[in-house]
Amino acid sequence: MLEIFPLVVFLPLVGFLFNGFLKGRIPHRMAGAIGTLAVFIPFLITLGAFNEFRPMERTAPHLVPVFDWIVVGSFKSSFGYQIDQLSLYMTLIITGIGSLIHLYSMGYMKGNTSYNRFFAYLNLFIFCMLNLVLSDNLVLTFLGWEGVGLSSYLLIGFDYDKSSAAEAGMKAFILNRIGDVGFILGTGFLFWFGGSLQYLELQTNLSGLGEFSNYANIVALFFFIAAMGKSAQIPLYVWLPDAMAGPTPVSALIHAATMVTAGIFLIARLNFVFLLAPETSLFIACIGATTALFAATIGTLQNDIKKILAYSTVSQLGFMFLAMGSMSYVAGLFHLMTHAFFKALLFLGAGSVIHALHHEQNIKHMGGLFGKIKITSFTFLLGTLAIAGFFPFSGFFSKDLILEKAYTYGAYGTILWTMGIVAAFFTSFYMFRLVFVVFFGKDNTDSHHKVHESPWTMTFPLVILAIGAAIVGFLQTPHFFLHIDTLERYFAPVLSKGYELASLKGSLAEHKSLVRDVELSLAAFSVGIATIGLILAYFLYQRKQNPIVEEHTGFRKILFHKYYIDEIYDLVLVRPFLFVSKGIAFFFDIKILDRFFLNIGLSFGFIANGLRRLQSGFIGDYALYVVIGTFCILVYLLTRGV
Amino acid sequence: MNPIVNGIPISFILGLAGILFSIGVLGVLIRRNIVIIFMSVELILNSVNLVFVTFSKALSHISGETVVFFVMAIAAAEAAVGLALVIAIFRHKKSTNVDELQSMRW
């Protein structure tokens, strides 16, 4: 399977070209099938490669050079793929969850006039994402990085005749570009220091450079800025909630499972840089914890089912960055996978609810759906239990690992842990609020339409994802429960070189060891917090005893309006920018520049107009000019004195 | 330099040449008949020739007289071509008045 591995990247491209060029000429069913197979076959190949690669025993990555791309002097960039534990892990998530979402889309998008275009975009996205994670050098990764940005733009603005969707697409695109400046700068710096852009060569070259550790913080910061944009961290997170204007499968695929995790992947891939940058890592952890808490509080009062999940995604990504920042990359990657399962499940479940209610997204108009759409309800409930961190579902293990690592992280560990645990409480609260309002509360649905369960193409992925969300947590469990460390051993070859480079002793990356009892009580505490969230949501939204639920005053009003962040950005950045642009376009350009150059042209015309009167056509006039000219020359010569 | 040429002071001859030149220029500027203008041009050339000859004599140097021969040859050629043009224009326009010949302006 390793010999045909390039097909993994190639097949989605073929799917994209096929559906893209023949979009008007093939039936929908065929386009959907081809789009899905173009992702599912790579999944099978990856599985085969995964087995053949024997990831638990192998330590060296397998390189697949395809062709040289740019060769200028000592700069070389090629299309080459690096198969190692990290890229295989990501590829499995992308193709596995990706093909489930493709299958789901076949049902969800049925009847849409742009069905084939949708599948073409989805395949393009998968192609770019695979390039991002499989590339063996930074340039190709950047190609994929920009590619997923483009695909995201295309898919968010899929319903381009709606101005809100088109604007959301642009917002995502522009905010991502801001982050990408960091990527380019970081790449430049790494090439400067390391003399190469290949990850493997960089790793070996940097270990010979003692002085690199002085600059590692700056380089790491640049890459983190890139990750901030892609992975929707403060302050560049505002595009993600708006991105919900895209179709629901897009939200599940891009804004929950794959693209937004590219930032996490980048940090894991460049762990040998980030391990040398303890200050930047602390900064990342702080940003992560703040984002987790911040977005979770916003999620508590939103009424759009997809917006709640979007803020939840921002919050969970914050958890992942908290893990990456506290230099426990395994924990971050673990949460990346469990989150991919349960968040994809939740988004698809929300899509199924929206589908059942004929495109109703406001949870105020839902309620009492439990039992009416059985598969959706049960799977959604399971996803909620997983994300809220209830034992023994996957979210519990990954979130608990992050919180534990944060707790043991350096001097500020306790603060970060507190922020994390409060965010976890809000997570549990807003998710159960959603569940109670949508599935259990009073039925507020418009009863003109019959509520119906979705077709099998939609429920099958839900079931698979639900099983995944329930069990994948067992890949890595705490010491007090089974003590499985599969994931840690699995990632050891990728991460160990970086740890050697950093020589942890005395640095922030050295984690304090944790007593078994403390570990157990930390876990018990987080489950307890989640339970309190559940109970609070039950009392506020199921029993409806408290009038504060509907009123938005004081701080609740600020929360309801998402801290007015969009308004602040509008006021501080967008408006002054527009003001200056308009000034340049309508005043400086037209009134000053245009006038200046136009008048140069006009003045020549004016002079010529005057001069043409001299050309009368009378010989006598011309003779007179000759005489006057001669006279003038003579006078000049005489006064100057020959 | 000898200020007297053949018993006549050089300033007299130069004054005559100046008067002849001025008459020529005036004729070119104010006369309408194209043949008269030609004659005026000849007058200008002759005044110049006179100056050349005078200085040639005064400086006892041959080069001035050599130039005069050139000027005369060119004046003859110019008159031949010019008069041919005048005849052609006259056939075309039935007039020798230069004010009626202004079709070549912008």
Interface residues (C-beta under 8 A of the other chain):
Chain A: R612 Q615 S616 G617 F618 I619 G620 A623 L624 V627
Chain B: V25 V28 L29 I30 I37 V98 D99 L101 Q102 S103 M104 R105 W106
